[in-house]
Amino acid sequence: MAHRTRGAHEGPDAKGRAVTAHSPTGGPLPGTGPYRFRLPHRPLPPYCADRLASGTRALALCTALLLLLLRPAPTGALVPSRATPSGRSGPSGPSAPEEAGFTERVLFRADQDPGYACYRIPALVTTNRGTLLAFAEGRKDNCGDATGIDIVLKRSTDGGRTWGPLQIVDPGEEDTHGNPAPVVDRTTGRIVLTSTYNEGRDDAGNCEVPCDRTPHVQYSDDDGLGWSRPRDLTARIRPPQWNSWYATGPGHGIQLAHGPHRGRLLIGLNAESHDGERVSANHAALALSDDGGRHWRLGAVDTHPVGADGTYRQKPSELTLAERGDGTVYVQGREQDGTELGNRDEAVSRDGGESFAAPFRPLPELYSPMVQGAVLPLRPGRWLLSLPADPDRRRSMTLRSSYDEGRTWEGVERGRRVTADWSGYSDMTVTTDGSAGLLYEAGKADARQEIRFALVGERWLGPRRGPGPTTPDRGAGAAGAEVFGGARAVRGRFGGGLEFDGQDDAVRVPYRPSLPLDERDFTAALWFRYRAGEVHDEQPLLWMGGVGGAPQVVLSAEPGTGRVTGRTTVKGPGPGPSRTATVRSAGGYGDGRWHHAVLRRTGRLLVLTVDGSRESVPGVPGSVSRTSPFGVHLGQRPDARGFLTGALDEVRVYSRALTDAEVTALGARNAAADRREAVLWLPLDQVGRG
């Protein structure tokens, strides 16, 4: 790759002043003040291009044409799309009906705003005048993270119903200028935009490790119309040892409204250190400004070392911030490949962002793929979290609510799905009418196809719901398991059981630290029944852990192959890929009668016993619960893309491998091993209100 130098636009003039944009004839561009305003990618009419290039005075017609090009005419009215009860997005064209409290349109897309291969990394704020500013990365040659990238912007002055044309806020030329992290100073109205630079590439590859990335800041004092030249902040908020990776945001920062640091601006940072041979540490941090964004300094830092084998406990990154009513700063971040469970983690600061009260902690029960997300206090008493809900892949953008300022969050079953399409990064803001504006990556085939903007009202989000039905869990230290979708009581093999309709019925066991099986031997046992002629897809019976290539323990029926399957996916102690062992029964048992299935990991074997018939395969050592979100589901895949049409009874998981004699007694008499060894025990003979 040829070396590229940065242009003069990266910093202010010699005295730190903003620079006025000028036309090719030497005068100021129409509509510009003392800030740079970049034209969108629109070609000049050939007649004007010729005359501007020649410097002639025949510019009357050209001036009129240029003014038409520069005029911030709306790009079109808001095109609503319907979010159906199933969560699948309806049509996106003008004929799509509007659902009460929800409208949506595509805001950035390559064929809609030519000049870029794709748009990514949304960021969104509301100015003091009520204008919505939607930022994104305009990626020029490809959709790679290190291509030539400009920071671009669209403005809406009517609450998101219509939008002006594309502006280039920070041109990367052939380098990468990205990770927009805007924040509004409510005292002055200034919009401060921090971002991160690195040298661009000619191909779609990533920035080589170590990657030299530097933070910059610029601002607008005219509601986002014009912007100062970016100023380098490396000396202020990037310590020299943070030399391998560095990123601002992305997504909006906050201004504190409570306590002794009221008025302070905060943005999130994440970085890595390199010791000359390998990445040696990860850093999650906050940057602070007490003078409206003119000067910045480093605040709270949480550092996690990377072991010599490449493993680490956590890697909090792409932080999103919110302030609680008592002034506490809540911070949530993306987690990727740490040895602790979950793809999200969180921390708080009680001193205005100067320090974290404790290290980040994982959120294994918060279902999401490895992706950036956003937290938004919609109003006192209700916060929103925007994240894809699929725990494995970037799809199913969902808004989850918290009614205790982020201390707990709704599960995906209670959240409001925006789309079932592919979806990725997102940001949110509160509009002047109290709605939530949601800017998010999405697409029918890929989450990077477009960036959509949705207006979401509380009527669409719905009110807070009370506790749903539960069924008892007799496992040690357990509370009741949640019953979803209306699974109904039926006569079971021993006492009562539960019937599942194959649509949305499921049972989910709330997370507790004793549930993950890690590297231990175990026994998972249950009674099931289904009719193979009525279903053709996989029938999930018991699912513990993640989905896809994540660590997991699965018992399922497969009508297509005529088998019952037991599966473990594990990760070893190092950073290598996961490995899977699968054992299948000799028959399918899809005759509508009750059958007893037992899956055991015992020593070097994975053993499946159905009605006394035993099959085994070599097992794979390692943890069956590591790195990914963790859940325990009955009758449902964790990604909600498969449900059981059938019934279950007496579901048990033990923290050791039962003997063959114990398995026989369990099947014949429902005999119980020591309850203290039961990780979970769901008789499924009662369903009541939580």
C-alpha positions in Angstrom: 0.0 0.0 0.0 1.4 3.4 -1.0 2.0 5.8 1.8 -0.6 8.6 2.0 -0.2 12.0 3.7 -3.0 13.8 5.4 -4.3 17.0 3.8 -4.3 20.5 5.4 -7.9 20.1 6.4 -6.9 18.1 9.4 -6.1 21.1 11.6 -6.9 24.8 11.9 -4.8 27.5 10.5 -1.7 28.7 12.3 -3.7 30.6 14.9 -6.3 27.9 15.5 -9.0 29.7 13.6 -11.7 28.2 11.4 -11.4 28.6 7.7 -14.0 30.1 5.3 -14.9 28.0 2.4 -14.4 29.7 -1.0 -15.6 29.1 -4.5 -13.2 28.5 -7.4 -13.6 32.3 -8.3 -12.3 33.4 -5.0 -15.4 34.5 -3.2 -17.2 32.8 -0.3 -19.5 30.0 -1.2 -23.2 30.9 -0.9 -24.6 30.1 2.4 -21.3 29.6 4.2 -20.1 31.5 7.3 -16.8 31.2 9.0 -16.9 27.4 8.8 -16.2 24.9 6.1 -19.2 23.6 4.2 -18.5 20.7 1.8 -20.8 20.1 -1.2 -22.4 16.7 -1.6 -21.2 14.6 -4.5 -23.2 16.4 -7.2 -21.5 17.1 -10.6 -21.7 20.7 -11.9 -23.5 21.2 -15.1 -21.0 21.1 -18.0 -21.7 24.7 -19.0 -20.9 26.0 -15.5 -17.9 23.7 -15.1 -16.3 25.1 -18.3 -16.9 28.7 -17.2 -15.7 28.3 -13.7 -12.6 26.6 -14.9 -11.9 29.3 -17.4 -12.5 32.2 -15.0 -14.9 34.0 -17.3 -17.5 36.5 -16.1 -20.4 34.6 -17.9 -21.7 33.3 -14.5 -25.3 34.5 -14.2 -26.8 31.3 -15.3 -24.3 29.3 -13.4 -24.9 31.2 -10.2 -28.6 30.3 -10.4 -27.8 26.7 -11.1 -25.3 26.5 -8.2 -27.8 28.0 -5.8 -30.3 25.3 -6.8 -27.7 22.7 -6.1 -26.7 24.2 -2.7 -30.3 24.8 -1.5 -31.0 22.4 1.4 -34.2 21.1 -0.2 -35.7 18.1 1.6 -34.8 14.8 0.1 -38.4 13.6 0.4 -41.1 13.1 3.0 -40.8 10.3 5.6 -41.7 7.0 4.0 -43.5 4.9 6.7 -43.1 1.2 7.0 -45.2 -1.1 9.1 -43.6 -3.1 12.0 -45.9 -6.1 12.1 -46.7 -7.9 15.4 -44.3 -10.6 14.3 -41.6 -8.0 14.0 -41.1 -8.4 10.3 -40.8 -5.1 8.4 -43.4 -4.5 5.8 -43.1 -2.6 2.6 -40.7 0.4 2.5 -42.3 2.2 -0.5 -44.8 5.0 -0.5 -47.7 2.6 -0.3 -46.6 1.2 3.1 -49.2 1.9 5.8 -48.2 3.8 8.9 -48.5 2.1 12.3 -49.5 4.3 15.2 -46.4 5.6 16.8 -43.9 4.2 14.2 -42.6 5.5 10.9 -39.4 4.7 9.1 -37.4 5.6 6.0 -34.0 4.8 4.5 -31.7 7.8 5.2 -28.4 6.7 3.8 -27.9 4.2 0.9 -25.3 4.1 -1.9 -27.8 4.2 -4.8 -29.7 7.0 -3.0 -26.7 9.2 -2.3 -24.0 8.3 -4.9 -20.4 8.8 -4.3 -19.8 6.1 -1.7 -19.7 2.3 -1.8 -21.7 2.1 1.4 -22.6 4.0 4.6 -21.9 2.8 8.1 -21.6 3.8 11.8 -24.6 6.0 12.5 -24.6 8.7 15.2 -27.6 10.9 16.1 -28.2 14.0 18.2 -30.9 16.7 18.7 -29.7 20.3 18.8 -30.9 23.0 21.0 -33.1 24.2 18.1 -34.7 20.8 17.8 -32.8 19.9 14.6 -31.8 16.3 14.2 -28.3 15.7 13.0 -27.7 12.2 11.5 -24.0 11.4 11.1 -22.5 8.4 9.3 -19.3 7.2 7.7 -19.4 7.5 3.9 -17.1 4.7 2.7 -15.7 5.4 -0.8 -14.2 2.5 -2.5 -15.6 -0.4 -0.5 -17.3 -1.2 2.8 -14.1 -2.0 4.6 -13.2 -0.3 7.9 -10.0 1.2 6.7 -10.9 2.5 3.2 -11.1 6.2 2.3 -13.9 7.4 4.7 -15.6 10.8 5.0 -17.9 11.7 7.9 -21.2 12.8 6.4 -24.3 14.4 7.8 -28.0 14.9 7.0 -30.2 17.4 8.9 -33.8 17.5 9.7 -35.5 20.6 11.0 -39.0 19.1 11.3 -38.5 16.3 13.8 -37.3 13.7 11.3 -40.1 13.9 8.8 -38.0 15.3 6.0 -34.2 15.6 5.6 -31.8 17.9 3.8 -29.1 16.8 1.4 -25.9 15.1 2.2 -23.1 17.2 3.7 -19.5 16.2 4.1 -18.5 17.3 7.6 -15.0 15.8 7.6 -13.4 14.6 4.3 -11.0 11.8 4.7 -9.6 12.3 1.2 -8.1 8.8 0.8 -7.7 8.2 4.6 -10.1 6.9 7.2 -12.0 9.6 9.2 -14.7 7.9 11.2 -16.1 6.8 14.5 -18.3 9.9 14.8 -19.2 10.7 18.5 -21.2 14.0 18.6 -22.4 15.7 21.8 -24.4 18.9 22.2 -23.5 21.6 24.8 -27.0 22.6 26.0 -25.6 25.9 27.5 -24.2 27.3 24.3 -25.9 25.2 21.7 -22.5 24.2 20.2 -22.4 20.7 18.6 -19.1 19.1 19.3 -18.0 16.2 17.1 -15.1 13.9 18.0 -13.8 11.3 15.6 -10.8 9.0 14.9 -8.3 9.0 12.0 -6.0 6.4 10.5 -4.2 6.0 7.2 -6.5 4.5 4.5 -6.0 1.4 2.4 -6.5 0.7 -1.3 -8.3 -2.5 -0.5 -11.0 -3.7 1.9 -8.6 -5.0 4.5 -8.4 -3.8 8.1 -5.9 -1.4 9.5 -2.8 -3.4 10.3 -2.0 -4.2 14.0 -0.7 -2.1 15.6 -2.9 0.5 14.0 -1.9 4.2 14.6 -5.2 6.0 15.1 -5.6 9.5 16.4 -8.6 11.4 17.9 -9.8 14.7 16.5 -12.5 17.3 17.4 -14.5 19.9 15.5 -17.6 21.9 16.2 -20.6 23.7 14.7 -22.1 26.9 16.1 -24.9 27.3 13.5 -27.0 24.2 14.2 -24.9 21.8 12.0 -24.8 23.9 8.8 -21.1 24.6 9.0 -18.2 23.0 10.8 -14.7 24.1 12.0 -11.6 22.3 10.9 -10.8 19.2 12.9 -8.2 19.6 15.6 -5.9 16.8 16.8 -6.5 15.6 20.4 -3.8 12.9 20.6 -1.7 14.7 23.2 -4.8 15.2 25.4 -6.7 11.9 25.3 -4.5 9.2 23.8 -1.7 8.1 26.1 1.4 6.9 24.2 1.0 3.3 25.3 -2.4 3.1 23.7 -0.6 2.4 20.5 -2.4 -0.5 18.8 -6.0 0.6 18.4 -8.0 3.7 19.4 -11.6 4.7 18.8 -14.0 7.5 19.8 -17.6 6.4 20.4 -19.1 5.7 18.0 -22.5 7.2 18.9 -23.5 10.3 20.8 -21.9 11.5 24.0 -23.7 13.2 26.9 -23.6 16.4 28.9 -24.1 15.9 32.7 -27.2 17.6 34.1 -26.8 16.8 37.8 -24.3 17.1 40.6 -21.1 19.1 41.0 -20.0 18.4 37.4 -23.1 19.6 35.8 -22.4 20.9 32.2 -19.5 18.4 31.7 -19.3 16.7 28.3 -18.4 13.0 28.2 -17.7 10.6 25.3 -16.6 7.0 25.4 -13.3 5.7 24.2 -11.7 2.3 23.7 -8.1 1.4 22.9 -5.5 -1.3 22.9 -1.8 -1.5 23.7 0.9 -3.3 21.8 4.2 -4.5 23.5 6.1 -4.8 20.2 5.1 -8.4 19.7 1.4 -8.7 20.5 -1.7 -6.8 21.8 -1.1 -6.7 25.5 -4.0 -4.8 27.0 -7.5 -3.4 26.3 -8.7 0.0 27.7 -12.2 1.3 28.1 -12.3 4.9 29.0 -14.2 8.2 29.2 -13.0 11.6 27.8 -14.1 14.8 29.7 -14.5 18.4 28.8 -15.5 21.1 31.3 -15.4 24.0 28.8 -17.9 23.1 26.1 -15.5 20.9 24.1 -12.6 23.3 23.7 -10.3 21.3 25.9 -10.5 17.5 26.7 -8.8 15.2 29.1 -8.9 11.6 30.0 -11.1 10.5 32.8 -12.2 7.0 33.9 -10.1 4.1 32.6 -10.7 0.3 33.0 -7.8 -1.8 31.7 -7.9 -5.5 31.1 -4.6 -7.4 30.3 -4.4 -9.8 27.4 -2.6 -13.0 28.3 0.4 -14.5 26.5 -2.0 -17.0 24.9 -4.2 -14.3 23.5 -7.0 -14.7 26.0 -8.5 -12.0 28.2 -11.4 -11.6 30.6 -13.1 -8.7 29.0 -12.7 -6.2 26.2 -15.3 -3.4 26.8 -15.5 -1.3 23.7 -17.9 1.0 21.7 -19.3 2.5 24.8 -22.7 4.1 25.1 -23.4 6.5 28.0 -26.4 7.8 30.0 -26.9 9.8 33.2 -29.1 8.7 36.1 -31.2 11.0 38.1 -28.6 11.0 40.9 -25.8 12.0 38.6 -24.3 8.5 38.2 -23.0 7.9 34.7 -24.1 4.5 33.3 -21.8 3.0 30.7 -22.6 -0.1 28.6 -20.3 -1.6 25.9 -19.8 -4.2 23.4 -17.9 -7.3 24.6 -16.0 -9.5 22.2 -14.4 -12.9 22.8 -13.6 -12.4 26.5 -13.5 -15.5 28.6 -16.4 -14.2 30.7 -20.0 -14.8 29.4 -21.9 -12.4 27.3 -21.5 -10.0 24.4 -22.4 -6.9 26.6 -20.8 -5.4 29.7 -21.4 -2.4 31.9 -19.9 -0.1 34.5 -20.8 3.1 36.4 -19.0 6.3 37.4 -20.2 8.2 40.5 -17.8 11.1 40.2 -18.8 12.6 36.9 -16.7 10.3 34.7 -13.4 10.8 36.6 -13.3 7.0 37.5 -15.3 3.8 37.3 -16.8 2.7 40.6 -15.7 -0.9 39.8 -14.4 -2.8 36.8 -16.9 -3.6 34.0 -19.1 -6.6 34.6 -20.5 -9.0 32.0 -24.2 -9.2 31.1 -24.6 -12.8 30.0 -28.4 -12.7 29.9 -28.6 -9.6 27.6 -29.0 -11.2 24.2 -27.1 -9.5 21.4 -24.4 -10.4 18.9 -21.0 -8.7 19.1 -22.1 -5.2 18.0 -22.3 -1.6 19.1 -25.5 -0.4 20.7 -27.1 2.7 22.2 -28.7 3.6 25.5 -31.2 6.5 25.7 -33.1 7.9 28.6 -36.4 8.5 26.8 -38.1 10.1 29.8 -37.8 9.8 33.6 -38.8 6.2 34.4 -38.1 4.7 30.9 -34.8 4.1 29.2 -34.3 2.4 25.8 -31.6 0.1 24.6 -31.1 -0.4 20.8 -29.5 -3.7 19.8 -30.0 -6.6 17.5 -31.7 -9.3 19.5 -30.2 -12.4 17.8 -27.5 -13.6 20.2 -25.4 -15.0 17.3 -25.8 -12.8 14.2 -26.5 -9.1 13.4 -30.2 -9.2 12.8 -33.6 -8.4 14.5 -33.1 -4.8 15.7 -35.0 -4.5 18.9 -35.8 -1.8 21.5 -35.6 -3.0 25.1 -36.8 -0.9 28.0 -35.4 -0.4 31.5 -37.6 1.1 34.2 -34.8 1.4 36.8 -32.3 3.5 34.8 -30.3 0.6 33.3 -30.1 -1.6 36.4 -32.2 -4.2 34.7 -33.4 -4.6 31.1 -36.3 -6.3 29.5 -35.6 -9.6 27.8 -35.9 -9.8 24.1 -39.4 -11.4 24.5 -40.7 -8.2 26.0 -38.8 -5.8 23.8 -40.2 -4.3 20.7 -38.8 -5.6 17.5 -38.1 -2.9 14.9 -37.2 -5.3 12.1 -36.4 -9.0 11.5 -33.9 -7.9 8.8 -30.2 -7.9 9.2 -29.2 -5.0 11.4 -26.1 -3.7 13.1 -24.8 -0.4 14.7 -27.4 2.1 16.0 -27.8 5.4 17.8 -30.8 7.2 19.4 -32.0 10.6 20.4 -35.1 12.2 21.9 -37.0 14.4 19.5 -38.8 17.6 20.4 -42.1 15.8 20.7 -40.7 13.2 23.1 -40.4 10.4 20.5 -37.3 8.3 20.1 -35.3 8.8 16.9 -33.5 5.6 16.0 -30.7 5.6 13.3 -29.5 2.1 12.5 -27.7 -0.1 10.0 -29.9 -2.6 8.2 -30.6 -4.5 5.0 -32.5 -7.4 3.5 -29.3 -9.3 2.6 -26.6 -7.5 4.7 -26.7 -5.1 7.7 -24.4 -2.8 5.7 -26.8 -2.2 2.9 -28.3 1.0 4.2 -28.9 3.2 7.3 -32.6 3.6 8.3 -34.2 6.3 10.5 -37.3 5.4 12.6 -39.5 7.6 14.7 -40.8 5.6 17.6 -43.4 6.8 20.1 -44.4 5.3 23.4 -47.7 4.2 22.0 -45.8 1.9 19.7 -43.4 0.8 22.4 -46.3 -0.1 24.6 -46.7 0.2 28.4 -44.7 -1.6 31.0 -45.9 -5.1 31.4 -46.3 -7.0 34.7 -44.7 -10.3 35.4 -45.8 -13.2 33.1 -46.5 -16.8 33.9 -43.9 -18.9 35.5 -43.3 -22.6 36.3 -41.4 -23.8 39.4 -37.7 -24.7 39.2 -36.6 -27.1 42.0 -32.9 -26.7 41.2 -30.7 -25.4 44.1 -31.1 -21.7 44.6 -33.5 -21.4 41.7 -36.5 -19.1 41.1 -39.4 -19.8 38.7 -38.8 -20.1 35.0 -40.7 -17.8 32.6 -43.4 -19.2 30.3 -43.9 -17.4 27.0 -46.5 -17.5 24.3 -49.2 -19.4 26.1 -47.7 -22.8 26.4 -50.6 -24.9 27.9 -50.7 -27.5 30.6 -51.3 -31.1 29.5 -51.0 -34.5 31.1 -47.3 -35.4 31.3 -45.4 -38.5 31.7 -45.3 -37.9 35.5 -48.0 -35.5 36.6 -48.4 -32.5 34.4 -46.4 -31.3 31.3 -46.4 -28.4 28.9 -47.6 -28.4 25.3 -45.8 -26.0 22.8 -47.5 -24.7 19.7 -44.5 -24.3 17.4 -45.1 -20.6 17.0 -44.0 -18.6 20.0 -44.4 -21.0 23.0 -41.3 -21.4 25.1 -39.9 -21.6 28.7 -36.8 -19.6 29.6 -34.8 -20.1 32.8 -33.6 -16.7 34.3 -29.8 -16.5 34.4 -28.0 -17.3 37.6 -24.3 -18.1 38.0 -24.9 -21.8 38.8 -26.4 -22.5 35.4 -23.3 -22.5 33.1 -21.8 -26.0 33.0 -18.3 -24.8 31.9 -15.9 -27.8 31.6 -17.8 -30.1 33.9 -19.4 -33.5 33.0 -23.2 -33.2 33.1 -26.5 -34.9 32.6 -29.4 -33.4 30.8 -32.7 -35.4 30.9 -36.2 -34.8 29.8 -39.4 -36.4 28.5 -40.7 -35.3 25.1 -43.3 -36.1 22.5 -44.1 -34.9 18.9 -45.4 -36.2 15.7 -43.0 -36.3 12.8 -45.7 -36.1 10.2 -46.9 -32.7 11.5 -43.4 -30.9 11.5 -40.4 -31.0 9.3 -37.9 -28.6 10.9 -35.6 -29.1 13.8 -37.6 -29.4 17.1 -35.6 -27.8 19.9 -36.2 -29.6 23.2 -33.5 -28.2 25.6 -31.0 -25.5 24.6 -28.3 -24.2 27.1 -25.8 -21.6 26.2 -25.4 -19.8 22.8 -26.3 -20.5 19.2 -24.3 -21.0 16.0 -20.7 -21.6 16.7 -21.0 -20.5 20.4 -20.5 -22.9 23.3 -23.8 -24.8 23.9 -25.6 -28.0 25.0 -28.5 -29.0 22.8 -31.1 -31.8 22.8 -33.4 -31.7 19.7 -35.5 -33.8 17.5 -34.8 -33.9 13.8 -37.9 -35.0 11.7 -35.9 -34.6 8.5 -33.3 -37.2 9.5 -35.6 -39.3 11.7 -33.3 -38.9 14.7 -33.0 -37.3 18.2 -29.7 -35.4 18.5 -27.5 -34.4 21.3 -24.8 -31.8 20.7 -22.1 -30.0 22.6 -20.1 -27.1 21.2 -17.0 -26.1 23.3 -14.2 -23.6 23.4 -10.8 -24.6 24.9 -8.6 -22.5 27.1 -6.9 -20.6 24.3 -8.3 -18.3 21.6 -8.9 -21.0 18.9 -12.1 -21.9 17.2 -15.0 -23.8 18.8 -15.4 -27.5 18.3 -18.6 -29.6 18.2 -19.5 -33.2 19.1 -22.8 -34.6 17.9 -24.5 -37.9 18.9 -27.7 -39.2 17.2 -30.2 -41.8 18.2 -31.0 -44.8 16.1 -34.6 -43.7 15.7 -36.6 -40.5 15.5 -39.4 -41.3 18.1 -41.8 -38.9 16.3 -44.9 -41.0 17.1 -46.8 -38.7 19.4 -45.9 -40.8 22.5 -43.7 -39.9 25.5 -40.0 -40.7 25.2 -37.2 -40.2 27.7 -34.0 -38.6 26.3 -30.8 -38.3 28.4 -27.6 -36.6 27.2 -24.4 -37.1 29.2 -20.9 -35.8 29.0 -18.9 -38.4 30.8 -15.1 -38.5 30.6 -14.1 -38.7 27.0 -17.6 -39.6 25.7 -20.8 -37.9 24.7 -23.7 -40.3 25.4 -27.3 -40.1 24.3 -29.8 -42.5 25.7 -33.4 -42.6 24.4 -35.8 -45.0 26.1 -32.8 -47.1 27.2 -31.2 -47.3 23.8 -27.6 -45.9 24.1 -25.4 -44.2 21.5 -22.1 -42.5 22.1 -19.4 -40.6 20.2 -16.0 -39.2 21.3 -16.6 -36.0 23.2 -14.6 -32.8 22.9 -13.1 -31.3 26.0 -13.6 -27.6 26.8 -16.2 -25.2 28.1 -19.8 -25.5 26.9 -20.5 -22.0 28.3 -18.1 -19.3 27.5 -17.8 -15.9 25.7 -21.3 -15.7 24.2 -24.7 -14.7 25.7 -26.0 -17.5 27.9 -29.6 -18.7 28.3 -31.6 -21.9 29.0 -34.5 -22.5 26.7 -37.1 -25.2 26.5 -39.0 -25.6 23.2 -37.1 -22.7 21.5 -33.8 -21.9 19.8 -32.1 -18.9 21.5 -32.3 -16.9 18.3 -36.1 -17.5 18.1 -35.8 -19.1 14.7 -37.1 -22.5 15.7 -39.9 -23.6 18.1 -41.2 -27.0 19.3 -44.5 -28.4 18.1 -44.9 -30.9 20.9 -44.7 -31.4 24.6 -42.1 -31.7 27.4 -42.1 -33.0 31.0 -39.6 -33.4 33.8 -36.6 -31.4 32.5 -33.5 -31.9 34.6 -29.8 -30.9 34.3 -27.2 -32.3 36.8 -23.7 -31.1 37.4 -22.2 -34.6 36.9 -22.7 -37.6 34.6 -25.3 -39.9 36.1 -24.5 -43.6 36.1 -26.4 -46.0 33.8 -28.3 -47.3 36.8 -29.4 -43.8 37.8 -30.5 -43.1 34.2 -32.6 -46.2 34.2 -34.2 -45.3 37.6 -34.9 -41.8 36.4 -36.7 -43.1 33.3 -38.6 -45.9 35.2 -39.6 -44.1 38.4 -38.7 -40.4 37.9 -36.2 -41.1 40.7 -34.4 -38.0 41.8 -30.6 -37.8 42.3 -29.5 -35.5 45.0 -31.3 -32.2 44.6 -28.1 -30.3 45.4 -26.6 -31.7 42.2 -29.5 -30.4 40.1 -28.5 -27.3 38.1 -32.1 -27.0 37.1 -35.2 -29.2 37.6 -38.4 -28.2 35.9 -41.3 -30.6 36.6 -43.5 -28.5 34.3 -46.6 -29.6 36.3 -47.6 -26.0 37.3 -48.0 -22.7 35.6 -48.9 -19.6 37.6 -48.5 -15.9 37.6 -45.0 -14.6 38.5 
